[in-house]
Amino acid sequence: MIKKEMIAMLLAGGQGSRLGVLTSNMAKPAVAFGGKYRIIDFPLSNCINSGIDTVGVLTQYQPLRLNTHIGIGIPWDLDRNRGGVTVLPPYEKSTSSEWYTGTANAIYQNLQYMELYNPDYVLILSGDHIYKMDYELMLDYHKANNADVTIAAMPVPMEEASRFGILVTDEHNKITEFEEKPANPSSNLASMGIYIFSWPVLKEALIRMKDEPGCDFGKHIIPYCHENKQRLFAYEFNGYWKDVGTLGSYWEANMELIDIIPEFNLYEEFWKIYTKSDILPPQYLADSSKVYRSIIGEGTQVYGEVYNSVIGSGVTIEEGAIVRDSIIMQNARIGAGAVVDKSIIAEGTEIGEGAVLGVGDEAPNALNAKVYSFGLVTIGENSYIPPRVQIGKNTAISGVTELSDYDNGLLSSGGSIIKGGAAR
């Protein structure tokens, strides 16, 4: 048996349905971010920067892209003989074949993996948040309080508090009450979904609660520990942390990277974000190009104009094309003379010559007004937009579209074209 002080369990099975067509073919943690990274790079980098060298990554929904990206963990220095990174999909057991039905159920199904390392502590993480955090400091805090469970928490605006698990604490930060997404919250200290458990406490709670349908940390495990008089403490975090679970917050978090003084800095030497990088040629800016306050990925060629945008690797922006306030993911092509305004364009998509994205006034999206909002145009991966069509706001497109899919060459605001069963 290999003894480890603390191992991390990273929950990365999320479908990310609020990201619409961006997650039709991949799990949310595999979605591109910041022109170079994928969302899962952030918690993985936090682990290695915090000295944690054993990470179990629990996958479920559309795991292929995620598995390929993680590989054997080389970019994060997690290719270890003892520990390292291990991808843990649901698997068939002799008695039954079970999908993970909740966050805690997923961890319960991997008790054997955790027992292999007999850790003193287990760190539970989510794979879909953008932040930098030193988990070692949180562990020191856990030990200093002789805690059974430590929950990372941060203050949120009171009007948003009902979206989170809310912690009520005493003057020593000991948790006196835990409210899961309360209608009338008693405080604004929100759980970040980052937990450190002393291993015997976690194991006992998981076994005891194993038959709860959809067993979940916020709904079942934390309340169980609280009711059983375990010592629960809140670890207050005041750095940058963003749940990029909606198209609006995803777009916003990318745009914050290009602020003059970015609140979230990708360029810090002492806390690097690691990722799997392809061997690509350098970017090329033609004499016809104009680029203002943007991130431009490797291997990207710009012949047109780019303003306030995050452009991934291997993208081509042809002459006369204008891209503003947008996210363009890797290997996309923006045709000559096209205008792209406030759009999210996924990998491998081609925008035809002279097409205009983001026209007119906003209207609610008829397919899913909650997902496709924020005034954005969202286009799924490997899609094709024909030349000279016009696309309104709060729109969604997925698949290879033809001119006949557009009403007189226009997709009005609030409209959607989904080909090949990718609807959300």
NUKOLDO-226397 format. One line per 2 residues: number of its first residue (from 1); for each residue x, y, z of C-alpha. Coordinates in nm, 3 decimals. Example, Ala and Ser with C-alpha at 12.3 -4.5 7.8 and 13.67 -1.06 7.14 Angstrom:
<recs>
1> 1.230/-0.450/0.780  1.367/-0.106/0.714
</recs>
This chain:
<recs>
1> 0.000/0.000/0.000  0.126/0.348/-0.093
3> 0.059/0.594/0.187  -0.038/0.950/0.083
5> -0.117/1.235/0.321  -0.383/1.386/0.092
7> -0.525/1.277/-0.241  -0.765/1.475/-0.462
9> -1.087/1.349/-0.622  -1.185/1.573/-0.913
11> -1.548/1.555/-1.028  -1.542/1.606/-1.405
13> -1.848/1.417/-1.527  -2.074/1.717/-1.573
15> -2.286/1.750/-1.884  -2.288/2.128/-1.864
17> -2.631/2.160/-2.026  -2.637/2.536/-1.954
19> -2.353/2.573/-2.205  -2.589/2.450/-2.477
21> -2.432/2.344/-2.807  -2.078/2.393/-2.668
23> -2.120/2.070/-2.469  -2.312/1.862/-2.725
25> -2.007/1.639/-2.778  -1.793/1.697/-2.471
27> -1.806/1.729/-2.095  -1.802/2.082/-1.954
29> -1.451/2.050/-1.803  -1.315/1.981/-2.155
31> -1.447/2.310/-2.300  -1.172/2.544/-2.424
33> -1.089/2.851/-2.215  -0.859/3.150/-2.252
35> -0.740/3.068/-2.604  -0.507/2.790/-2.488
37> -0.651/2.594/-2.197  -0.943/2.371/-2.108
39> -1.150/2.435/-1.796  -1.012/2.126/-1.617
41> -0.656/2.263/-1.644  -0.725/2.502/-1.357
43> -0.805/2.255/-1.076  -0.537/2.014/-1.209
45> -0.275/2.292/-1.206  -0.389/2.395/-0.857
47> -0.323/2.037/-0.742  0.033/2.015/-0.867
49> 0.110/2.373/-0.755  -0.018/2.274/-0.408
51> 0.203/1.966/-0.391  -0.078/1.712/-0.449
53> 0.053/1.438/-0.678  -0.235/1.189/-0.665
55> -0.556/1.288/-0.843  -0.853/1.072/-0.940
57> -1.056/1.233/-1.221  -1.416/1.107/-1.224
59> -1.560/1.125/-1.575  -1.900/1.028/-1.710
61> -2.067/1.241/-1.980  -1.890/1.241/-2.323
63> -1.549/1.163/-2.168  -1.345/1.105/-2.484
65> -1.211/1.460/-2.528  -1.135/1.488/-2.159
67> -0.952/1.155/-2.148  -0.745/1.246/-2.454
69> -0.657/1.583/-2.302  -0.549/1.439/-1.965
71> -0.370/1.136/-2.112  -0.118/1.014/-1.853
73> -0.090/1.359/-1.696  0.246/1.468/-1.841
75> 0.169/1.846/-1.873  0.082/1.865/-1.501
77> 0.377/1.649/-1.393  0.121/1.388/-1.288
79> 0.271/1.094/-1.480  0.384/0.910/-1.167
81> 0.441/0.544/-1.087  0.308/0.608/-0.737
83> -0.003/0.818/-0.762  -0.025/1.058/-1.054
85> -0.352/1.115/-1.239  -0.606/0.835/-1.290
87> -0.922/0.869/-1.498  -1.211/0.698/-1.315
89> -1.516/0.639/-1.537  -1.816/0.442/-1.406
91> -1.749/0.074/-1.467  -1.942/-0.250/-1.469
93> -1.934/-0.443/-1.143  -2.022/-0.808/-1.095
95> -2.355/-0.719/-0.932  -2.462/-0.425/-1.148
97> -2.358/-0.160/-1.395  -2.413/0.181/-1.244
99> -2.376/0.534/-1.371  -2.270/0.793/-1.116
101> -2.597/0.934/-0.987  -2.468/1.220/-0.769
103> -2.141/1.380/-0.662  -2.108/1.169/-0.348
105> -2.227/0.853/-0.523  -1.941/0.899/-0.772
107> -1.689/0.920/-0.487  -1.851/0.622/-0.308
109> -1.812/0.408/-0.621  -1.437/0.474/-0.605
111> -1.375/0.381/-0.241  -1.134/0.111/-0.358
113> -0.922/0.365/-0.544  -0.899/0.585/-0.234
115> -0.820/0.288/-0.006  -0.525/0.208/-0.228
117> -0.352/0.521/-0.092  -0.495/0.507/0.263
119> -0.482/0.889/0.283  -0.516/1.095/0.599
121> -0.724/1.349/0.406  -0.929/1.358/0.085
123> -0.976/1.678/-0.116  -1.297/1.688/-0.323
125> -1.292/1.924/-0.624  -1.517/2.024/-0.908
127> -1.380/2.024/-1.263  -1.566/2.330/-1.390
129> -1.442/2.634/-1.199  -1.181/2.893/-1.296
131> -0.959/2.993/-1.001  -0.617/2.959/-0.839
133> -0.603/2.817/-0.489  -0.330/2.673/-0.270
135> -0.495/2.363/-0.125  -0.198/2.319/0.111
137> -0.302/2.632/0.301  -0.653/2.493/0.328
139> -0.512/2.165/0.464  -0.305/2.355/0.724
141> -0.626/2.530/0.831  -0.811/2.196/0.849
143> -0.538/2.052/1.074  -0.513/2.364/1.294
145> -0.888/2.343/1.370  -0.875/1.968/1.425
147> -1.161/1.963/1.173  -1.344/1.662/1.033
149> -1.465/1.856/0.728  -1.343/2.190/0.592
151> -1.550/2.364/0.324  -1.399/2.638/0.109
153> -1.641/2.929/0.103  -1.664/3.281/-0.026
155> -1.900/3.573/0.028  -2.147/3.627/-0.256
157> -2.406/3.904/-0.308  -2.710/3.828/-0.090
159> -2.943/3.824/-0.393  -2.737/3.538/-0.546
161> -2.703/3.335/-0.225  -3.002/3.108/-0.297
163> -2.805/2.952/-0.587  -2.546/2.806/-0.349
165> -2.503/2.590/-0.041  -2.494/2.852/0.237
167> -2.281/2.825/0.553  -2.368/2.989/0.884
169> -2.063/3.009/1.112  -1.970/3.119/1.463
171> -1.685/3.360/1.549  -1.429/3.078/1.503
173> -1.558/2.991/1.153  -1.710/2.669/1.286
175> -2.019/2.584/1.079  -2.336/2.597/1.289
177> -2.585/2.556/1.004  -2.573/2.438/0.643
179> -2.850/2.539/0.399  -2.855/2.385/0.052
181> -2.979/2.645/-0.201  -3.218/2.810/0.051
183> -3.506/3.033/-0.065  -3.433/3.272/0.225
185> -3.060/3.240/0.303  -2.939/3.316/0.658
187> -2.596/3.433/0.537  -2.408/3.510/0.217
189> -2.114/3.273/0.278  -2.140/3.029/-0.013
191> -1.985/2.684/-0.041  -1.747/2.663/-0.339
193> -1.789/2.286/-0.369  -1.431/2.233/-0.249
195> -1.404/2.007/0.057  -1.131/1.852/0.269
197> -1.246/1.548/0.465  -1.053/1.350/0.719
199> -1.056/1.010/0.549  -1.233/0.803/0.822
201> -1.513/1.064/0.838  -1.563/1.064/0.460
203> -1.556/0.685/0.435  -1.810/0.638/0.714
205> -2.046/0.903/0.569  -2.028/0.759/0.215
207> -2.102/0.406/0.335  -2.382/0.521/0.565
209> -2.550/0.732/0.292  -2.482/0.499/-0.002
211> -2.850/0.411/-0.059  -2.967/0.773/-0.083
213> -3.094/0.829/-0.441  -2.857/1.064/-0.626
215> -2.632/1.091/-0.320  -2.479/1.438/-0.321
217> -2.234/1.626/-0.098  -2.447/1.938/-0.051
219> -2.778/1.756/-0.003  -2.669/1.446/0.191
221> -2.307/1.409/0.305  -2.252/1.755/0.460
223> -2.590/1.754/0.644  -2.518/1.398/0.765
225> -2.177/1.503/0.904  -2.333/1.810/1.065
227> -2.613/1.613/1.229  -2.360/1.364/1.363
229> -2.174/1.639/1.549  -1.865/1.631/1.327
231> -1.639/1.937/1.341  -1.719/2.138/1.025
233> -1.527/2.457/0.945  -1.551/2.719/0.672
235> -1.226/2.820/0.501  -1.288/3.167/0.359
237> -1.139/3.231/0.015  -1.119/3.584/-0.120
239> -0.943/3.532/-0.453  -1.090/3.511/-0.803
241> -1.332/3.219/-0.849  -1.577/3.177/-1.131
243> -1.829/2.906/-1.200  -1.841/2.912/-1.581
245> -2.162/2.712/-1.593  -2.362/2.950/-1.813
247> -2.279/3.097/-2.153  -2.287/3.445/-1.995
249> -2.041/3.365/-1.715  -1.821/3.167/-1.957
251> -1.807/3.459/-2.201  -1.750/3.706/-1.915
253> -1.465/3.505/-1.760  -1.287/3.494/-2.098
255> -1.336/3.868/-2.149  -1.194/3.941/-1.802
257> -0.864/3.785/-1.914  -0.805/4.076/-2.152
259> -0.874/4.360/-1.908  -0.587/4.609/-1.880
261> -0.520/4.476/-1.530  -0.685/4.133/-1.543
263> -0.850/4.020/-1.223  -0.741/3.668/-1.316
265> -0.383/3.667/-1.442  -0.264/3.385/-1.668
267> 0.089/3.526/-1.680  0.204/3.481/-1.320
269> 0.535/3.301/-1.291  0.480/3.155/-0.946
271> 0.142/2.988/-1.011  0.151/2.852/-1.363
273> -0.149/2.700/-1.536  -0.037/2.386/-1.719
275> -0.205/2.235/-2.023  -0.153/1.985/-2.302
277> 0.004/2.191/-2.581  0.024/2.088/-2.944
279> 0.341/2.168/-3.133  0.226/2.464/-3.340
281> 0.399/2.734/-3.543  0.393/3.089/-3.404
283> 0.099/3.322/-3.467  0.109/3.542/-3.778
285> -0.029/3.896/-3.807  -0.043/4.021/-4.167
287> 0.020/4.388/-4.258  -0.354/4.417/-4.327
289> -0.438/4.305/-3.971  -0.539/4.513/-3.670
291> -0.539/4.356/-3.324  -0.650/4.541/-3.010
293> -0.650/4.405/-2.654  -0.688/4.038/-2.741
295> -0.539/3.697/-2.669  -0.420/3.526/-2.988
297> -0.334/3.154/-2.979  -0.036/2.981/-3.138
299> -0.055/2.899/-3.507  -0.330/3.156/-3.562
301> -0.320/3.375/-3.874  -0.485/3.716/-3.867
303> -0.541/3.908/-4.191  -0.849/4.097/-4.068
305> -0.931/4.292/-3.749  -0.967/4.163/-3.392
307> -1.093/4.372/-3.099  -1.139/4.265/-2.732
309> -1.147/3.895/-2.816  -0.999/3.562/-2.712
311> -0.878/3.367/-3.014  -0.765/3.004/-2.982
313> -0.485/2.824/-3.167  -0.485/2.743/-3.537
315> -0.758/2.998/-3.618  -0.765/3.186/-3.952
317> -0.924/3.531/-3.968  -0.931/3.628/-4.336
319> -0.882/3.970/-4.487  -1.159/4.222/-4.424
321> -1.311/4.010/-4.145  -1.389/4.190/-3.817
323> -1.411/4.007/-3.483  -1.532/4.199/-3.175
325> -1.597/4.093/-2.813  -1.592/3.726/-2.911
327> -1.443/3.387/-2.825  -1.315/3.193/-3.126
329> -1.194/2.841/-3.042  -0.918/2.646/-3.209
331> -0.905/2.569/-3.581  -1.204/2.789/-3.665
333> -1.202/2.995/-3.985  -1.362/3.337/-4.022
335> -1.420/3.411/-4.391  -1.318/3.728/-4.574
337> -1.538/4.028/-4.496  -1.735/3.845/-4.223
339> -1.836/4.043/-3.912  -1.848/3.856/-3.579
341> -1.991/4.048/-3.282  -2.027/3.912/-2.925
343> -2.018/3.548/-3.033  -1.886/3.218/-2.902
345> -1.764/3.007/-3.192  -1.659/2.651/-3.108
347> -1.372/2.446/-3.246  -1.345/2.366/-3.616
349> -1.628/2.596/-3.724  -1.624/2.785/-4.055
351> -1.796/3.121/-4.099  -1.859/3.194/-4.467
353> -1.743/3.511/-4.645  -1.943/3.822/-4.568
355> -2.159/3.657/-4.299  -2.265/3.893/-4.018
357> -2.314/3.759/-3.664  -2.486/3.953/-3.385
359> -2.726/4.178/-3.579  -3.044/4.353/-3.463
361> -3.210/4.376/-3.122  -3.228/4.101/-2.863
363> -3.522/3.860/-2.847  -3.569/3.559/-2.616
365> -3.448/3.231/-2.762  -3.738/3.005/-2.859
367> -3.545/2.678/-2.808  -3.413/2.757/-2.458
369> -3.436/3.117/-2.337  -3.246/3.040/-2.015
371> -2.942/2.896/-2.192  -2.918/3.112/-2.504
373> -2.931/3.461/-2.362  -2.688/3.742/-2.269
375> -2.713/3.878/-2.627  -2.470/3.612/-2.752
377> -2.447/3.417/-3.076  -2.341/3.059/-2.988
379> -2.216/2.820/-3.256  -2.129/2.455/-3.180
381> -1.814/2.280/-3.301  -1.751/2.181/-3.663
383> -2.044/2.391/-3.780  -2.065/2.573/-4.113
385> -2.228/2.912/-4.168  -2.292/2.990/-4.537
387> -2.157/3.311/-4.696  -2.343/3.641/-4.652
389> -2.612/3.519/-4.408  -2.710/3.737/-4.112
391> -2.753/3.599/-3.760  -2.928/3.781/-3.474
393> -2.864/3.778/-3.097  -2.953/3.504/-2.843
395> -2.916/3.251/-3.123  -2.780/2.895/-3.137
397> -2.645/2.706/-3.437  -2.502/2.356/-3.451
399> -2.405/2.154/-3.758  -2.343/2.219/-4.126
401> -2.609/2.468/-4.229  -2.718/2.570/-4.580
403> -2.860/2.890/-4.720  -3.206/2.727/-4.729
405> -3.196/2.697/-4.346  -3.211/3.078/-4.322
407> -3.522/3.283/-4.390  -3.419/3.513/-4.676
409> -3.060/3.476/-4.556  -3.147/3.572/-4.194
411> -3.167/3.387/-3.864  -3.359/3.634/-3.650
413> -3.268/3.707/-3.288  -3.392/3.426/-3.064
415> -3.377/3.167/-3.345  -3.189/2.836/-3.359
417> -3.072/2.593/-3.625  -2.971/2.257/-3.479
419> -2.867/1.981/-3.717  -2.788/1.620/-3.633
421> -2.968/1.587/-3.300  -2.743/1.821/-3.104
423> -3.032/2.018/-2.954  -3.024/2.124/-2.593
</recs>
